[in-house]
Amino acid sequence: LSVGYALGLSEEYLSFLTSVFRNVPGREVLATRAPIWIRDAWNDPEAQVLWEAARREGFRSYIVFPLVYHGQVLGAIVFYYNGLREPDPDLQRRCQALADQAAIAVANSLLLRSARRRAEALAVLREIDTRIAAGADLEAILETVASVIEKTLGAPTYYIGLYDPLQEEVYFPVFVDEGHRQPPVRLRIQSAETGGLTAWVIRTGEPLWIRDVQEERATLLAQPIQIGTLARSVALFPLKVQNRVLGVLSVQSYEPYAFVEDDRQLLEEIAIQTAIALENVRLLRESQTRAAQLMTAARVARAAASILDVDRLLSESVELIQEQFGFYYVGIFLLDQTGKWAVLRAGTGEAGRRMLEAGHRLEVGGRSMIGWCTAHGKARIALDVGREAVRFDNPLLPLTRSEMALPLKSRERVIGAMTVQSDRPAAFTSEDILVLQTVADHLATAIENAQLYQEVHHRQAQSWVLREMMLAAASTLDFDQVLQRAIQTLQKALNVEFIAVILPDAKDPQSLRVHPSQLGYEISIAEVRIPSDRSVAGWVLKTGEPMLIGDVREAPFYYPGYPDVRSELCVPIRIGGEIVGALNVESRHPNAFNEDDLAFYTAIASQLGVALENARLYQQEQRRREEAESLYRAAQAMTTSLELREVLEHILNELERVVPYDSASVQLLEEGALKIIAGRGFPNPHEMIGARIDPESSDNPNGRVLSLRIPVILEDAPALYEEFRRSPHAAIGVRAWMGIPLLYSGRVIGMLTLDKRQPGFYNPEHARIAMAFAGQAAIAIENARMYQQLEERSAELVKAFRKLQDLDRLREQVIQNVSHELRTPLTLIQGYAELLLKRDLGPLQPAQRAALEVIFERIQALGRMISNLTTFRSLQAEALVIAPVSLSEIVEWVRSHYHYQASRSGIELIVDLPSDLPKALADREHLALALSQLVENAIKFSPEGGRVWIRGWSDQEWVHLAVEDEGIGIPAEHLDRIFERFYQVDGSTTRRFGGLGIGLALVWEIVEAHRGRVSVESQVGKGSKFVLSLRRAG
């Protein structure tokens, strides 16, 4: 209800009437179009709501007439009376006439006002068009619309909202409540509960015209959002172009029915014109922004194509993007070697510098925009960072209101991400994603190219460094020179900032020292001691594992040696399987090293290990050469004489040259005691000679030397043993003592002792050299002792040899004499026996003949024995007549010679020779004698009925003759001696078979004289087989 005109009524009543209009009797005339007469407003039950107000105002009766013009109800006119008035038809006609006239007047007034409003609306629309044509920006157009609404509608409460479909959010840059300008607000419209009537209008694209929110609340499709006092009249129009909602325009009032139909039409036209203006601004902005963005993308692409240094490329790119797009902050992250972290490599402003210095990184897949982007390979936008669930809230960028993260992808592989941040909310659109992703793609390709270029350049530099290292290691054996050259090469090729070699401290096992050749450290390295249990180098030396630390501040055992260091790489230096040091490389930048660097510096450490080993081996070789020369000179000196006294003198002389001493002694073991046989440096050394020391006594350390068979060193001998507190040691002030065992052929023959007046003088190196010297000394002593024994034994052997020579000459003479004395009567006896057997001296009885045959046989055997003895004396290789001979002829001669003997013994003599048996190189007479000895033995040792074979065969070099029997055989333990002179298997006086034991010896010596071979195989009870092997003729 609005009161257009009143007479005789107070403002207080009019205000009250407006507030209770819907409950006042008479309002229904607007619907019924029939007048209503209220007789008693003080007491009428239907007018109870007016009782108090009517009494205060002073009226008792009133009549309500509708104002109707051309069938349209325009309002109502009320006539008030102070007294009671009964219904009067005449009065009612007069009042009706007045109401009709009033309706005409109101209609004319409304028409006039409508015409004026239309003119004003056209002016407003022209103003909006003018602003658009003049290229006004969005803010200016929105302010124009706001001023129009205030001027034309006089609305105290209204707002204009801009819709962002990506974020499902409405931004209200213009918001006026009760005439007061409010700060811009944002409204999320994911649901009707959060978006209210605004969300409904935006989603449907339909306007809302609500005359009274209270009356229509039950029928509303969405509930209004109450900002202050609940609005009663609400007009909502979508700002729509081609069915696309750009925003919303709303005019509100805290009074019901505040707006009329003309207002609706005007607002609708304003909304249409405002939407067109917004669309034009958007298109203009997009075209301008797109042009700038494309230009920036082209500039970034050109810059990226021309820069091959990754750090410079990234740094210039972020500055260019920030400048061209007007962003609050731009940063570029690259994935590390593990792919687990995105590491900041470039950032704008002071925040970027501080983050780079701090080694800022974000976990891939972690709760950050960059983490999400690198994990999914997609862009992510936060138009309101305060509502972004996965965003990392960086304290160095407090003004960020919106952020976009874009993946850097090369060949479908994510290599990093770019973050662009704005200090304005909702600063990004889908078009921004497209352009910035293009920029990101150009950057990714450029980064990949630059990285490849740098990698190739880096590998070339590394190859050159390794080559220089190998050349240095090959050109010198001085480790310091190799290391210095390596450091200079690394600095020149790879711009290394800090590098050093860490070595164990020989003086303090709990500390490490730095080699003097280093780079980057301004402090005095000679004074630096690094704790081995609280440092990276100590951990590497202990475990043998390399260590790569991206940020030393995060390493619990990092030793803060230099304040500028941020990252560290440490690899072990090995010699064989032993860790001898560590190569330590450091940088002022976090995450300065990667796995490739680790492999490269491991190779450098390997070369340093080789150089260190070469230097050590060279120094060791020099030292060993000097020692060897000293020991060689000492050995020469000690072996110039075999007289023990002179040898001992040389030992004490040379020992002093090899290992210094103030006094020394040589002690040899004799019957469990040590006997001093030489000494030097003592007050009365002659008194010591011959003194005996008990090695089992606890007063001296000598027993330890003998039992351990290794050198024993005493740093302060008098403090440990009573012996050194007595003379002669006390007289010369002995403090340091060393005992060296004398070992010969694995046994201890004595020891050397060395004394020094300086406590702690002797060390393991002295012991090692002295031990080597003692080995030579032991040989010299033993040689002298053996020479002495040999001299004594030689005299005895000479005496025995001469005696044997006399006996041999006597034996030869006896054999010669016996052979001569026996040969003459034996020949005479054999001659008469033959005459008797031939019956030249008369006939014989059978018994006489049998006896005579035995006698003749024994005479022949005795003759052969004498012949063999004679042959032994005359057999010499140079006396043989070697010529090709037919073995078949020799075998046939032997067979015919022994056929009779074999037949009488019941033995079958079998010859098995091939027809093409080749000739052999032999002396016919001596070979026949050797074969005869074998056949005779075979017949002698074969049982009656047995067989004896003579076989022959040949190969490429040899001709073989074998004599095999089925006799008694030879035991295996006698086979090695049967060819010795006068050796008999059965040497007893009761033996079954006779002989002197010279037959096989004669066979052996004949064949040896022929340069042939004799072998034998035999089994007891089964027989024997003798084989003669002679060289083939031809």
Residue, then its C-alpha position, 0 to 999 in steps of 0.5 A: l500500500s502506498v498513500g498517494y494523497a491524504l487530508g485530515l490524517s496524521e503521518e503516524y496513522l498513515s504509517f500505521l495504516t500502511s503496515v496493517f493494510r492487509n488486515v484492515p476492513g475495506r482492502e477487499v474492494l480492490a478485488t470485489r470492486a464494490p464499496i464498503w461502509i464501516r459504521d463504527a470503527w471503534n467497536d466494529p469487530e471486523a475493524q478491531v485492528l483500527w480501534e485504537a488508531a481510530r480513537r487516537e485519530g478521532f474518526r468513527s466511520y469510513i467508506v472505501f470506494p475502488l478507483v476503477y478506470h477502463g476496467q482496471v483497479l488503480g487503487a481506492i479512495v477512503f472517506y473518514y467521518n468523525g461521528l457515526r454515519e449510518p449507510d446513506p444511498d444518496l451519500q454513497r452516490r455522491c461519493q461514488a461520483l467523486a471516486d470515478q472522477a478521482a480514478i480518471a485523475v489518477a489514471n491521467s497521472l499514472l500515464l504522465r508518470s509512465a511517459r516520463r519514466r519511459a523518457e528517462a529509461l530511454a535516456v538511461l539506455r542511450e547513456i549505456d549505449t554511449r558508454i559502450a560505444a566510447g569503449a568504457d571499461l566494465e567498472a564504468i558501465l556497472e557504475t552507470v547502471a547503478s546510477v540509472i537504477e538509483k535515479t529512475l527507480g529510487a531503489p535503496t537496495y540493489y546489486i549487480g552480479l557477474y557469473d563465473p561458470l568455471q568456479e560456479e560463483v557469482y561476484f558482486p562488484v556493485f552491492v548497495d544496501e539501504g543506499h550504502r555501498q557495500p564491499p564486493v562479495r562472492l557467492r558460491i552457487q553450487s546448490a540452491e541452499t548456498g545460492g538462493l534466488t540468485a542461483w535459481v535465476i542464473r541456472t534457469g535464465e528466468p526473471l523473478w518478480i516478487r511483490d511480497v516475499q512473506e506472502e509468496r515464501a511458501t510458493l518460491l522455488a528457492q529461498p531468498i538469502q537474507i543479508g540484512t533485514l529481510a527484503r519484502s519486494v524483490a526483482l531479479f533479472p538475468l543478464k543474458v546474451q544468446n541464452r548464456v547467463l553472464g550475471v544477475l541484476s536485482v532491485q529490492s525493497y524492504e516494503p511489500y509491493a514496492f515496484v509497479e509494472d512500469d518498473r518491471q519493464l524498465l528493469e528488464e530493458i536495463a538488464i538486457q542493455t547491461a548484458i549486451a554491454l557486459e558481453n561487449v566488454r568481455l569480448l573486447r577484453e578477451s580480444q585484447t587479452r588474447a592478443a597480449q597473451l599470444m604476443t607474450a607466448a610468441r615472445v616466450a617461444r622466441a626467447a626459449a628457442s634462443i636460450l640454451d642455458v636452463d637457469r637463464l631460460l627459466s629466469e627470463s621466462v618467469e619475468l617475461i610472463q609476469e610482466q606481460f600478463g600482470f601476475y602477482y607471482v610466477g614460478i617454474f618447478l622441475l621434477d628432480q631425478t627421483g620424480k618425487w619432488a617438484v623443485l623450484r628453479a625460477g621465481t619472480g620477485e623477492a619471494g622467488r629469490r628467497m624460495l630459491e635460496a631455501g631450496h623450495r620444493l613440493e611433493v608430487g601428488g602432495r597437498s599443493m596445486i603444483g603437486w596435484c598438477t605434476a601428478h595428474g598432468k593437468a592444469r588446476i585453477a583456484l579462483d579463491v585460494g582460501r577455498e582451495a583444498v589442495r593448495f599450499d599456503n605460501p607465507l612468502l606470497p600473502l597477497t595471492r587470491s587466485e592461482m593457476a598451476l599448469p603442467l610442463k609436458s614434453r613428449e607426453r611426459v611431465i617434466g615440471a609445472m608453472t604456477v601463476q598467481s594473482d592478487r585478484p580473485a577469479a583472475f583466470t578464465s578457461e581462455d587463460i588456461l589455453v594461452l598459458q598452457t601454450v606458453a607452458d608447452h613452448l617452455a617445456t620443449a625449450i627446457e627439454n632442448a636446453q637440458l639436452y644441450q646442457e646434458v650433452h655439454h655436461r657429458q662432454a665436459q665430464s669426458w674431458v675431465l675424465r680424460e685429463m684425470m687419466l692423463a694426469a694419473a698416467s703422467t705422474l706418480d705424485f698424488d698431489q699433482v694429480l689431485q691439483r690437476a683434477i681440481q683445476t680441470l673440474q673448476k674450468a669445465l664444470n664450475v665446481e664451487f667446493i671440492a676436497v679429498i677427505l682422508p683418515d687422520a693417522k694421529d686421531p682415529q676419531s677424526l678426518r683431515v682434509h687434503p691440502s689440495q682443495l677448492g673454495y674453502e677459505i679457512s686453513i685446511a691444515e687446522v680442520r678436523i672433521p668428526s668421523d661419527r658426525s659428518v657425511a664424509g665419516w658416514v661414507l668412509k664407514t659404510g662405503e656408500p656414496m651420499l647425495i644431499g639436496d639440502v644439508r640443513e635436512a641432513p642430521f649428521y652434516y658437519p657445518g664446516y662452511p656456512d654457504v654450503r647448501s648441497e653436498l655430494c660425497v663418494p668413497i675413494r677405494i683402493g681395491g676393496e679398501i676405502v681410503g678416503a672420500l671425494n667431497v663436492e659441495s655447492r651454495h645451491p640446494n639440489a645442485f647434484n643429481e644421479d648423473d653427477l653421482a656416477f661422474y664423481t664416482a668415476i673421478a673418485s675411482q681415478l683418484g683411487v688409482a692415482l692414490e694407489n699408484a702413488r702409494l705403490y710407487q712410494q712403497e716400491q721406492r721404500r722397498r727398493e731402498e730396503a731391498e738394496s740395504l738387505y741385499r748389501a747386508a746379505q752380500a756382506m753376511t755371505t762373504s764369509l762362511e766363518l761363523r765369527e766373521v758372519l756374526e760381525h757382519i750381521l751386527n754391522e749391517l743391522e745397524r745400517v738397516v735398523p738403528y740401535d744403541s746396543a744389539s745382540v745375537q742369541l742362538l738356541e742351544e738345549g732349550a736356552l738362549k746363548i749370546i754368541a755376539g753383541r755390540g754396544f754393551p760396556n763389556p761385550h766379551e763378558m756377555i759372550g756365552a751367557r745363557i738366558d732362560p726364555e721361560s723366565s718372566d723377567n725377560p720378553n725373549g720367550r714371547v719372541l720365540s713362542l710368537r715367532i714374530p717381532v716384539i716391541l717394548e716402548d719402555a722395557p724397564a717399566l715392564y721387565e726386571e731384567f732391563r733394570r739390571s746391568p748391562h741394560a741399566a748401565i747404558g740406559v736402555r728404554a726401547w727394546m725390540g726382539i726379532p726371531l731368527l727363523y730357518s726352514g720354519r723353525v726358530i734358531g735364535m733371535l736378535t735384540l736391539d736397544k735404544r735409549q729413546p723410549g718408544f723409538y721402534n715401530p712396526e715398520h722397523a719390525r718389518i725391516a728387521m724381520a726381513f733382515a733376520g731372515q737373511a741373518a738366519i740363513a747366513i748363520e745356518n750356512a756358517r754353522m752348516y759349513q763348519q759341520l760340512e767341513e768336519r763331515s767332508a774330512e770324514l768323508v774323504k777319509a772314508f772314500r779313500k778307504l772305499q777306494d782301497l777296498d774297491r781296488l782290492r775287490e777288483q784284484v780279488i775278482q781278477n785273481v779268482s777269475h784267472e785262477l779258476r779259468t785254467p783248471l775249469t777249462l781243463i776239467q771242462g775239456y776232459a768232461e767233453l772227452l768223456l761225454k764224447r766217449d773218446l776215453g772209452p764207453l760210459q755206464p748210464a749212471q756214469r754218463a748221468a753223473l758226468e752230464v751234471i758235472f758238465e752242466r755245473i762246469q758250464a754254469l761256473g764258466r758263465m759266472i766267471s765270464n759275467l764277472t769278467t764282463f763287468r770289469s770290461l763293460q764300457a759304452e765306448a767299447l761296444v760295437i753298435a751296428p744294425v743287427s738282426l734280432s731274429e738271428i740273435v733270438e735264434w742263436v739264444r734259442s738253439h743255445y738253451h734248447y737243450q737246457a730247457s728240454r732237460s728241465g721240462i720247459e717249452l721254449i717258444v719264439d714269437l717274432p714277426s717276420d718283418l721285425p726291424k733291425a736294432l742298433a746294438d752290439r751283437e755279442h753283448l745283446a746276445l749275452a743280455l738276452s741269454q741271461l734273461v732266458e737262462n733265468a726264465i728256465k731256472f725259475s720256471p716249474e717243470g712243464g712250464r713255458v718260456w716265450i721270446r717275443g718281439w715287436s716294434d713301434q716308430e722309434w723302438v724295437h722290443l724283445a720280451v722274455e716271459d715265463e710262468g715261474i715263481g715270480i718276484p715280490a713287488e717289494h724287490l722289483d726296485r732292487i733286482f737290477e743291483r749287483f749281487y742282489q738276490v731276492d732270496g739271499s739265505t744260505t738255504r735258498r733254492f736257486g743258486g747264483l751270484g746275483i749279477g745276471l740281471a745287473l749285467v742285463w741292466e748295464i748292457v742295455e744302459a750302455h746301448r741307451g736303451r730301456v729295461s722294464v719288468e712286470s711280475q706277479v708272485g706264483k704267476g711269472s715274470k716278464f722282462v722287456l728290452s727296448l732298443r733304438r730302431a736302425g735306419 
